[in-house]
């Protein structure tokens, strides 16, 4: 991973995102670009002042972070619509990771239409939503997996930005029923053949893990009955991860107006930093 885009609105929430972006950039030797978007509805002179102030504020913030490198760091300020400019700059930069701060809402109705929700729903780039202050590199990843290409992509990106971290994979039975699992597996669940089902899922998860980069820690595999959201909350309480990695579908056209229900629900109130990725 060589290029990271951090979108900041200068709020305390995005301060944490900037610090995490710099930490990941340092760890991976990646270029980090900080982007601030000024509302294009403002008069020209006011917008110019805000752009200058934003760049100064971001650079002052970086200077105050002891030990953070600046040789591969740059600041860009533009005028436009926030989410549209973020998506456009991610594409032009060729960003492999987009980092943003968490939103301030705790309601699904209010989260819909936020910058975070829009860039995740409409964008192609894996997005890291930062909630916590940086205490060091990510040490523990919790990844709810449904064996889709999207959850595999989220897992791959999480391992890339948190090499050497402990890895916990969670599979909830309800999630399995909604995926494109083989008919034989779905029939096994329907017949209540739990032992056989668990064996099938464990085999599939081990195949997923086998394809992860060399040096990835041996993951802990957990299978739970019930909804994926309930299982995720319980597992998060048990393993106390500092990163949750979730896959969501990569849709095009009118279907892009829909963000996967699991990703959307977790985005409302993530238990910790949240990575959402999709496979296109």
C-alpha positions, -999 to +999 in steps of 0.1 A: +000+000+000+016+032-012-010+059-013-034+070+014-060+098+013-072+114+045-103+136+042-105+161+071-131+187+080-108+200+109-131+186+136-118+167+166-131+135+149-111+141+118-080+150+139-079+114+150-083+102+114-053+124+104-032+110+132-041+074+122-033+081+085+001+094+094+008+064+117-002+039+089+018+059+064+049+057+086+044+020+092+040+012+055+062+038+040+032+052+021+024+087+007-003+105+027-024+133+012-047+153+035-077+168+017-100+195+029-130+206+009-144+241+012-181+246+004-183+258-032-213+280-022-192+304-003-181+338-018-147+336-034-128+357-009-142+338+021-135+305+004-099+314-003-094+324+034-109+291+045-086+272+022-055+290+035-067+285+071-073+248+065-039+242+052-022+261+080-043+242+106-036+208+091+002+215+089+002+228+125-016+197+136+009+174+120+038+194+134+023+188+169+025+150+164+058+140+178+077+115+157+054+117+126+073+120+093+064+148+068+086+138+038+057+119+022+029+141+034+011+168+015-020+190+019-047+197-007-075+222-003-103+225-029-137+240-033-167+218-041-191+193-026-174+173+001-182+137-008-178+144-045-144+159-042-133+132-018-143+105-043-127+124-072-094+129-054-092+093-043-096+082-079-071+107-093-045+099-066-050+062-070-055+060-033-055+024-019-070+036+014-093+064+023-094+075+059-121+097+075-133+105+110-165+091+124-197+110+121-215+125+151-248+108+147-262+077+164-292+072+142-294+053+110-318+079+095-292+107+102-262+087+091-277+083+056-265+111+034-235+120+056-201+123+039-189+090+054-220+071+042-218+086+007-181+079+001-184+043+013-216+037-007-204+054-039-167+049-038-144+020-048-116+027-023-115+008+010-125+033+037-112+034+073-135+052+097-115+063+127-132+065+160-104+061+186-072+080+194-040+064+182-023+044+209+000+025+185-003+002+155-035-019+153-029-050+174-062-069+170-086-073+140-121-086+142-135-095+108-171-108+104-169-130+073-197-144+051-173-160+026-182-134-001-155-117-022-163-085-003-156-098+032-124-114+018-114-080+003-120-063+037-098-090+054-070-085+029-069-047+034-071-050+072-041-074+072-022-050+049-027-020+072-022-040+104+006-065+096+014-088+125-019-081+144-040-107+160-068-119+137-103-130+148-127-142+122-164-144+130-191-162+110-227-159+121-252-185+110-278-160+099-252-143+076-245-177+060-282-181+050-281-148+031-249-155+011-242-175-021-231-205-002-234-239-020-269-253-020-256-284-001-244-261+028-277-242+030-296-275+030-274-288+058-283-258+079-320-262+071-319-298+083-302-287+115-270-306+108-250-282+128-219-303+131-216-308+094-223-272+088-196-260+111-171-284+095-179-270+061-176-234+072-144-240+091-129-256+060-139-226+038-125-201+064-092-220+065-090-217+027-095-180+030-068-178+056-044-199+035-044-172+009-035-144+032+001-130+030+029-150+046+035-139+082-002-133+089-009-145+124-030-177+127-066-165+131-090-175+157-122-188+141-155-183+159-189-195+146-221-182+163-258-187+159-279-156+155-276-123+136-243-110+125-248-077+144-255-094+177-226-118+172-203-089+163-212-069+194-206-100+216-173-108+200-161-072+202-168-073+239-149-106+242-118-099+221-116-061+224-103-054+189-090-020+178-101-026+142-132-042+128-131-051+091-164-055+071-171-062+035-200-047+016-212-053-019-198-034-049-228-023-068-231-001-098-259+020-114-290+027-094-281-002-070-253+020-056-281+039-037-280+010-012-253+003+013-252-033+026-273-036+057-246-050+079-221-023+070-247+004+073-258-008+108-222-009+121-214+025+106-241+040+128-222+032+160-190+013+153-175-004+184-140+008+174-122+019+142-141+004+112-127-006+078-153-011+051-142-026+017-158-040-014-147-061-043-155-048-078 
